[in-house]
């Protein structure tokens, strides 16, 4: 059974940095696209970034482009999200999610939460001075 476990969430000041990690287990990670999603209090879950199974293709929401970097280590079964210059609006719960490449219908990445089949429990990021 595929399982995803996020870690790395914390309280950080505006302008600070965090590194979130998503540990993947249960099946071979190399066949899955992994995405990071953000849910602010009272708001819908939104796609932040995603990475193709081989790591060659990445995609970012406009709000985080240039500040966040996604990477993956298939050998270590982990995906990271480096977050820099954090803003108060970046606060919320961050989830990682997975979908097999075969289920994406020709796409290799997706920021659409509805495309992803497996979800972690989330990790809380608070941005406050």
Residue pairs with C-beta under 8 A, 6 or more apart in sequence:
1 26
2 24
2 25
2 26
2 27
2 32
2 98
2 118
3 24
3 25
3 26
3 118
3 120
4 22
4 23
4 24
4 96
4 97
4 98
4 118
4 119
4 120
5 22
5 23
5 25
5 120
5 121
6 20
6 21
6 22
6 23
6 94
6 95
6 96
6 120
6 121
6 122
6 123
7 20
7 21
7 23
7 123
8 18
8 19
8 20
8 21
8 123
9 18
9 20
9 93
9 94
9 123
9 124
9 125
9 126
10 18
10 125
10 126
11 126
11 127
11 128
12 18
12 86
12 125
12 126
12 127
13 127
13 128
13 129
14 86
14 87
14 88
14 127
14 128
14 129
15 85
15 86
16 86
16 127
17 82
17 83
17 84
17 85
17 86
18 83
18 86
18 125
19 80
19 81
19 82
19 83
20 36
20 80
20 81
20 83
20 94
20 96
20 123
20 125
21 78
21 79
21 80
21 81
22 34
22 36
22 78
22 79
22 80
22 81
22 96
22 120
23 77
23 78
24 32
24 34
24 77
24 78
24 79
24 98
25 77
29 53
29 72
29 74
29 77
30 53
30 54
30 74
31 53
31 100
31 101
31 102
32 53
32 98
32 99
32 100
32 101
33 50
33 51
33 52
33 53
33 98
33 99
33 100
33 101
33 104
33 108
33 109
33 110
34 50
34 51
34 70
34 72
34 79
34 96
34 97
34 98
35 47
35 48
35 49
35 50
35 51
35 96
35 97
35 98
35 99
35 109
35 110
35 111
35 113
35 116
36 47
36 48
36 49
36 50
36 70
36 79
36 81
36 94
36 95
36 96
36 97
37 45
37 46
37 47
37 48
37 94
37 95
37 96
37 97
37 113
37 116
38 45
38 46
38 48
38 90
38 92
38 93
38 94
38 95
39 45
39 46
39 92
39 93
39 94
39 95
39 122
40 89
40 91
40 92
41 92
43 92
45 95
45 113
46 61
46 111
46 113
47 61
47 110
47 111
47 112
47 113
48 60
48 61
48 64
48 68
48 81
48 94
48 111
49 58
49 59
49 60
49 61
49 64
49 68
49 70
49 81
49 111
50 58
50 59
50 70
50 109
50 110
50 111
51 57
51 58
51 59
51 70
51 71
51 72
51 79
51 109
52 58
52 101
52 108
52 109
53 74
53 101
53 108
54 74
55 71
55 72
55 74
57 108
57 109
58 70
58 109
59 109
59 110
59 111
60 68
60 70
61 111
63 89
64 83
64 90
67 83
67 84
67 85
67 86
68 81
68 82
68 83
68 84
69 81
69 82
69 84
70 79
70 80
70 81
70 82
71 79
71 80
71 82
72 78
72 79
72 80
73 79
73 80
79 96
81 94
81 96
83 90
83 125
86 125
86 127
87 127
88 127
88 128
89 127
90 125
90 127
91 125
91 126
91 127
91 128
92 124
92 125
93 122
93 123
93 124
93 125
94 122
94 123
94 124
94 125
95 119
95 120
95 121
95 122
96 119
96 120
97 113
97 116
97 117
97 118
97 119
97 120
98 116
98 117
98 118
99 110
99 115
99 116
99 117
99 118
100 117
101 108
103 115
103 117
104 110
104 115
107 115
110 116
